[in-house]
Amino acid sequence: MLVSLPQVRPTPNPLAKEIAILGGGITGLSTAHNITRCIPNAKVTIYEASSRLGGWLNSELVQVDDGEVLFEWGPRTIRPDFGGAGVATLDLVRMSQSP
Ligand SMILES: Cc1cc2nc3c(=O)[nH]c(=O)nc-3n(C[C@H](O)[C@H](O)[C@H](O)COP(=O)(O)OP(=O)(O)OC[C@H]3O[C@@H](n4cnc5c(N)ncnc54)[C@H](O)[C@@H]3O)c2cc1C
């Protein structure tokens, strides 16, 4: 069951045409997802310094003799009490469940 959280993000400007997001971690990705839902016609660009998206989130599926083992090199739970990233993750989960 998802807990009820306070609204922590400002409402995006509905007239914005081009939006830049710095960082492709879970916060940047969920922000981009949210903005594209709120302002479908805006051009959203994510600027990511590294060669992959996800930031600290990094899952690796390793083949072993009996099948596969999933390694989580970063977070494996959601802690909304530590601020933006956790709340953004829960928002993303919630949004992915709504039509
Ligand atoms: C080992 C480990 C275990 C963890 N376990 C948990 C857990 O179990 N539960 C939990 O809730 N949290 C956990 N955390 C914390 C969680 O990983 C972070 O809170 C969350 O991933 C932060 O997401 P973020 O998108 O805000 O930042 P980040 O994941 O740091 O993403 C920021 C992104 O911005 C990019 N960037 C930085 N500077 C620039 C720049 N100037 N220009 C362009 N791009 C830039 C970076 O390359 C990165 O991709 C853990 C963290 C670690 C390290």
The ligand as a Gaussian input file, in Angstrom:
#p B3LYP/6-31G(d) Opt

LIG

0 1
 C       24.818000       1.911000      -2.147000
 C       23.553000       2.748000      -2.031000
 C       22.409000       2.177000      -1.519000
 C       21.247000       2.941000      -1.404000
 N       20.134000       2.338000      -0.929000
 C       18.978000       3.020000      -0.875000
 C       17.766000       2.344000      -0.526000
 O       17.753000       1.153000      -0.252000
 N       16.623000       3.091000      -0.490000
 C       16.616000       4.418000      -0.839000
 O       15.530000       5.012000      -0.828000
 N       17.730000       5.068000      -1.208000
 C       18.909000       4.410000      -1.234000
 N       20.033000       5.046000      -1.629000
 C       19.927000       6.469000      -1.999000
 C       19.390000       6.590000      -3.426000
 O       20.249000       5.880000      -4.281000
 C       19.391000       8.055000      -3.829000
 O       18.595000       8.811000      -2.917000
 C       18.796000       8.263000      -5.217000
 O       19.249000       7.298000      -6.142000
 C       19.181000       9.649000      -5.696000
 O       18.612000       9.851000      -6.960000
 P       18.835000      11.205000      -7.706000
 O       18.269000      11.062000      -9.076000
 O       18.339000      12.335000      -6.870000
 O       20.425000      11.391000      -7.764000
 P       21.512000      10.477000      -8.516000
 O       21.128000       9.034000      -8.531000
 O       22.828000      10.870000      -7.881000
 O       21.467000      10.999000     -10.011000
 C       22.029000      12.234000     -10.385000
 C       22.449000      12.133000     -11.849000
 O       22.882000      13.420000     -12.273000
 C       24.065000      13.268000     -13.035000
 N       24.799000      14.542000     -12.921000
 C       25.424000      15.037000     -11.843000
 N       25.952000      16.235000     -12.122000
 C       25.628000      16.477000     -13.424000
 C       25.883000      17.573000     -14.302000
 N       26.568000      18.668000     -13.895000
 N       25.412000      17.520000     -15.574000
 C       24.710000      16.434000     -15.989000
 N       24.439000      15.365000     -15.208000
 C       24.893000      15.405000     -13.936000
 C       24.781000      12.099000     -12.426000
 O       25.688000      11.495000     -13.337000
 C       23.601000      11.168000     -12.084000
 O       23.282000      10.280000     -13.152000
 C       21.224000       4.311000      -1.758000
 C       22.400000       4.896000      -2.276000
 C       23.539000       4.136000      -2.409000
 C       24.786000       4.782000      -2.974000

